[in-house]
Amino acid sequence: MLNKRDLNHLLIKVSATHRRRSSYEFMKHDLTAGQPRMLNYIYGHNGCIQREIAAACHLEPASVTSVLNSMEKSGLIEKKQVMGDKRALEVWLTEKGFEKKKTVDEIFMAMADECFKGFSEEEKLLAENFLTRIFNNMINGEQEAVKFDEKII
């Protein structure tokens, strides 16, 4: 039976390898590490504002601004001022952005095929359940840590 240290090490190895493999595939298509996640979110929420992207992607607003600026320079998105709020900007995918979203989907499908090669459908469902639970535990732990830190400060 694996101990907690072994499980943690395995999670780190899987995460790092997946990130490295995905990043390599994205780089082939001129996409940086943060762009695919934002393309996915914007695709489903075209016209959203940066604050929404940061919350949904669990990123700091400054990080979102940086990635969106590079996406704008690459012609993947365009920003438009929100009526009545000079500080807020809506984010819209361009035609090129929609095409890159298709590429991202293809890469994610290929990565899933690679990750779950040799798994039965039942095993894939179990993995999805376990990974979702792990993710939710991590998000809840993160929120609790932030609440604790806010009390200290």
N, C-alpha and C positions, 0 to 999 in steps of 0.2 A: 504494500500500500504506500502511495506517495505521502510524504509529509508536507507540511505547509510550505516549507522552504522550497521543496521540489516543485510544488504546484505554482508557486509564485515565479520561480525561475522559468518554468515552462510557459507561463503566460507572457513573460517578458520576451522570451525567444520567439514565440509565435507572433506577437505584436510587432517586434522589430523586423522579423523576416517578411511579414506581410507588407509592412510599410515600405521596406526596401524594394521588394518585388514590384509593388504597385507604383512606387515613385519612378522606378526604371521604365516601366511601361508608359507612364504619363509623360516622362521626359521625351520619349520618342515622338510624342505628339505636341511638343512645346507647351506642356502644362506643368506648372509648379505644384508642389505638395498640397497647398491649401486650396487650389482652384477647383479640383473635382468636387469636393464637398460643397463648396459655395455654388457651383454650377447646378448641382442637384437641388439645393434649396431654392435658388432663384427660379429654376425651371418650374417648380411647383408653386411658387409665390411671386411670380413676375410682377414687378412694380413695388416690391417690399422696400422697407427702409433698412439702413445699415444696422440699426439697433436690434431689429428683428433677426437679422442674419446672425449677429453676435450671440444672441440668446439661444437660437435654435442650434447653432453649431458649437455651443459651449466654448466660445472664444472671447478674448478681450476685444473691445471695440477698436483699439488701436491696431490690433492684428488684422481685423476685418478691413479696416481702412487701407492698410498696406496691400493686402491681397487684391482688394477691389481696384485700387489704383493701377496695379500691374495688369489686371484683367481689362481695364478700360484702355490702357495703352496698347494692349494686344488686339483690341477690337471685339472682345467677347461680350462686353456690357456697355451700356450707356447710362449715365446718371441724369436724372431730371429733378428739378427743384419741386418740392411739395408745395402745392397751392396753400398760401396762408402761413407757411413756416419756412422762413429763409434759411434756417439751419439744417433742416432735414432734406435728404436726397432720396428719391426713389431709384431703385436699381432695376434695369430692364435688360434682358438678354437681347443681343443682336442676332442677325441671321447666322453669323459665324459662331456665336455663343450656342445657338441651338444645335449646330453641327458638331461642336466640341462635346456637347452633352451626349449626343449619340455615341461618340467615340468613348466617352467615360463609361457609358452603360456597357459597351462591348468589352472594355477592359475589365470592369467589375464582374461581368458574366464569366469571362475567361479565368479570372482570379478565383472565383467561386468554384469553377470546374476543377481548377488545379488543387485548391485546398481540400475539396471533398471527393477527390478521385478515389474510387474504391469504397465509398460509403453507400449504404443502402438508403432508401428514402426515409425509413424510420430513424436511422442514425443521423441523417441530416436534420430531421425535425427535433431530435433530442439535442443536437449541437446548437441549433437555433435557440431552443429554450434555455439551455445552460448559458450561452453567450449573452442572451438578453438579460437573464437574471444577474450575471456578473456585471454587465454594464450598469444596470439599475442600482446594484449595490454600490458600485464605484461612484455614480452620480450622487446618490444619497449620502455617502460618506463625505464626498466633496462639499456638499451643501452644509452638512453638520460641522465640518471643519471651518468653513467660512463663518458660520454663525458663532462658533466658539472664538475664533480670532477677533470677530467684531466686538465681542464682550470684553476681551482683553484690552483692546485699543480704546 
